[in-house]
Amino acid sequence: MVRLAVFRFGRKRTVWLRIGKRSFAFRIGRQHSDPADLQELENWSGGSYELAIELGPVDPNRLQLAVAAMWGAAEIRGSFVRAEREPRDHIPAALRLPEGGALYGFLRLPTGKEIVCSVWALTEADGSIWLSLSLPLGALGLLESRVGSFPLGEDGGPASLVWRREIDDWFANVVAKRVFAQTPFKLGLIGWEPAGEGHADQLDGAVPAARPHSYVVPVDGVLRYYEATN
């Protein structure tokens, strides 16, 4: 028995073919996609590669100051929110993080290539707030083929350090330092969705020897950068 189905997501189509007990999937339609296109839904797939900073408990005004510092530090262009109703287009908005939401824009990577990005906040149970600058893997994969299925399988772990290092260096040595100069924070983590995956008060003066994330740690008012090991 042969079965054929076609599914559409954004501008990409997935063709699903089943022959007997074997299934095959083929993705088509992304060869001309633009990683700097806010409206391309597939750009936002696969999770995000992020710089997440632990602000601690802060009031709304301090959070908004941190958002503005992040925006300027990464030289993000534009300021958009996502519509609540379909087709969920991105709408120009003031540079103010909506409660429970995110702000969207564009930035230029160290390679000179442009990509969509977002800034969002996570509030933990104890009231501590993390602010994250996110590069969606769907868009990042269009610019760097080695992203693959990161963070899963062979594309995750030490093999991914080859393409991650340049982004980590930029996040730590440029963006985090600029943010810290305006809005001091307790800890920075860089990697796949790292917000809340570690805390400054758990370090006890040292970062883990084996670490899937890069660490940016304030020490006596100066940021120290510890590269990811896997």
Number of C-alpha atoms within 10 A of each C-alpha: 6 10 10 12 10 12 10 12 10 12 14 17 15 15 15 15 16 14 11 9 7 8 12 10 13 10 13 12 12 15 8 8 15 17 24 19 16 22 17 21 16 20 27 20 12 16 16 23 24 27 31 30 31 23 19 19 15 13 10 11 9 13 20 16 15 21 24 18 20 24 23 14 19 20 15 20 15 15 19 22 22 19 11 9 7 7 9 12 16 17 13 14 15 11 16 16 22 14 9 9 12 16 26 25 22 22 20 16 16 12 9 8 11 18 23 26 27 23 22 19 23 17 15 13 7 8 12 14 21 26 24 26 26 22 25 23 26 22 27 24 17 19 16 12 10 17 20 18 15 20 18 9 9 12 15 17 15 13 14 17 18 10 13 19 14 13 19 26 18 16 26 24 15 13 21 28 20 18 22 21 14 14 18 18 22 17 22 31 31 28 21 20 19 21 24 16 9 16 15 17 9 9 12 7 9 9 16 12 9 9 13 20 24 25 26 27 24 18 10 7 10 12 21 16 18 19 18 22 14 14
